[in-house]
Amino acid sequence: MRFPWPVLVLLPLAAACADSASQLPGPNTDSTAQQGNLHFLRASPTAPPIADRVVSFWAVKGERRELRLMYRPAPGAVDSVEFARLRVDDRSLVNRPDGTPIASGDSILITISVVDTLNLIADFQPAGLVFSPSRPARLWLKYGEADPDLNRDGVVSAADTALVLSLNIWKQEQVSALWEEVPGTVNLVELEVEADIPGFTRYAVSY
């Protein structure tokens, strides 16, 4: 039993330029120690690596744009699999981090960084960006390439399958802060957890 999981790739409409992965800080697992009752998804030992750990694109008010984060293709595979997808709707953008309104046609640079490749934690910037409550941004995080041994007992069993329905997206406003659950849903067909997000911070999947 193997769950597929991703590399960072932009949709054509989301023009992006990724920073060099060598400029990204190393994995940070301090957050998981702060709440021992949380069990974050872990990358499967057999999962292909993430190609770009930092990627950016311009969101424009009045336009619907998406960003997809992908794994590199597995050995022998033609296509890569998705790790995450962010959609900013045409009416999602409201205020910049400094509180100024975003006018129709204005753009803002959004950057996503995979800051923990073990626990699959991603950081979304700019912090303080405000989305519309009626048209928030939508986030999908895939668990297909995560370690299927969710309860970490060394055996993949029905107990792990049952835990899939307990998966949800969690957010952390600061590295030293506690994680908060974001209401969302599990899609068993697409092997993903999805939720509306009101703003940007660190996001991950846990149970």
Residue pairs with C-beta under 8 A, 6 or more apart in sequence:
1 148
1 156
1 160
1 161
2 44
2 46
2 148
3 44
3 143
3 144
3 145
3 146
3 147
3 148
3 191
4 81
4 142
4 144
4 145
4 191
5 41
5 43
5 44
5 47
5 71
5 81
5 83
5 120
5 142
5 143
5 144
5 145
5 146
6 50
6 69
6 70
6 71
6 80
6 81
6 82
6 83
6 84
6 142
6 145
7 48
7 49
7 50
7 51
7 52
7 69
7 70
7 71
7 72
7 80
7 83
8 18
8 50
8 51
8 52
8 53
8 54
8 55
8 68
8 69
8 70
8 83
8 112
8 114
9 51
9 52
9 68
9 69
9 70
9 80
10 16
10 55
10 57
10 67
10 68
11 65
11 66
11 67
11 68
13 63
13 65
13 66
14 57
14 58
14 65
14 66
14 67
15 57
15 58
16 55
16 56
16 57
16 67
17 56
18 52
18 54
18 55
18 56
19 54
19 55
19 56
20 54
21 52
21 53
21 54
23 54
24 53
24 54
24 113
24 114
24 115
25 115
27 115
27 116
27 117
27 118
27 119
28 115
28 116
28 121
28 175
29 116
29 118
29 119
30 175
31 116
31 119
31 121
31 172
31 175
31 179
31 202
32 38
32 40
32 119
34 176
34 178
34 179
35 178
35 179
38 170
38 179
38 206
38 207
39 150
39 151
39 152
39 206
39 207
40 119
40 120
40 121
40 204
40 205
40 206
41 119
41 120
41 143
41 146
41 147
41 150
41 167
41 204
41 205
41 206
42 118
42 119
42 120
42 146
42 147
42 152
43 117
43 118
43 120
43 145
43 146
43 147
44 145
44 146
44 147
44 148
45 147
47 71
47 145
47 146
48 71
48 72
48 73
48 74
48 75
48 80
48 81
48 145
49 71
49 72
49 117
50 69
50 70
50 71
50 72
50 83
50 114
50 117
51 70
51 71
51 72
51 80
53 113
53 114
53 117
54 111
54 112
54 113
54 114
55 67
55 69
55 111
55 112
56 109
56 110
56 111
56 112
57 65
57 67
57 109
57 110
58 65
58 107
58 108
58 109
58 110
59 65
59 88
59 92
59 93
59 107
59 108
59 109
59 110
60 93
60 105
60 106
60 107
61 90
61 91
61 92
61 93
61 102
61 103
61 104
61 105
61 106
61 107
62 90
62 91
62 104
62 105
63 90
64 87
64 88
64 89
64 90
65 87
65 88
66 85
66 86
66 87
66 88
67 85
67 86
67 110
67 112
68 82
68 84
68 85
69 82
69 83
69 84
69 85
69 112
69 114
69 122
70 80
70 81
70 82
70 83
71 80
71 81
71 82
71 83
71 145
72 80
73 79
73 80
74 80
74 81
81 142
81 144
81 145
82 140
82 142
82 144
83 120
83 141
83 142
83 145
84 112
84 122
84 139
84 140
84 141
84 142
85 139
85 140
86 110
86 112
86 124
86 137
86 138
86 139
86 140
87 137
87 138
87 139
88 110
88 131
88 137
89 135
89 137
89 138
90 135
91 132
91 134
91 135
92 131
92 132
92 135
92 136
92 137
93 102
93 106
93 108
93 129
93 131
93 132
94 101
94 102
94 130
94 131
94 132
95 101
95 102
95 129
95 130
96 102
96 108
96 126
96 128
96 129
96 130
97 126
97 127
97 128
97 129
98 128
102 108
108 126
108 129
109 126
110 124
110 125
110 126
110 129
110 200
111 124
111 125
111 126
112 122
112 123
112 124
112 125
113 122
113 123
113 125
114 120
114 121
114 122
114 123
115 121
115 122
115 123
115 202
116 204
119 204
120 141
120 146
120 204
120 205
121 172
121 202
121 203
121 204
122 141
122 202
122 203
122 204
123 201
123 202
124 197
124 200
124 201
124 202
124 203
125 200
126 200
127 173
127 199
127 200
127 201
128 199
128 200
129 199
129 200
130 198
130 199
131 137
131 197
131 198
131 199
133 198
136 196
136 197
136 198
137 196
137 197
138 194
138 195
138 196
138 197
139 169
139 194
139 195
139 196
139 197
139 203
140 190
140 192
140 193
140 194
141 169
141 192
141 193
141 194
141 203
141 204
141 205
142 190
142 191
142 192
143 164
143 167
143 191
143 192
143 193
143 205
144 191
144 192
146 205
148 156
148 160
149 155
149 156
149 160
150 160
150 163
150 164
150 207
151 159
151 160
151 163
153 159
163 207
164 186
164 188
165 186
166 207
167 186
167 193
167 205
167 206
167 207
168 181
168 182
168 183
168 184
168 186
168 193
168 195
168 205
168 206
168 207
169 181
169 182
169 184
169 193
169 194
169 195
169 197
169 203
169 204
169 205
170 179
170 180
170 181
170 182
170 203
170 204
170 205
170 206
171 179
171 180
171 182
171 197
171 201
171 202
171 203
172 178
172 179
172 180
172 201
172 202
172 203
172 204
173 180
173 201
173 202
175 202
179 204
179 206
182 195
182 197
182 203
183 195
183 196
184 193
184 194
184 195
184 196
185 193
185 194
185 195
186 192
186 193
187 193
187 194
193 205
197 203
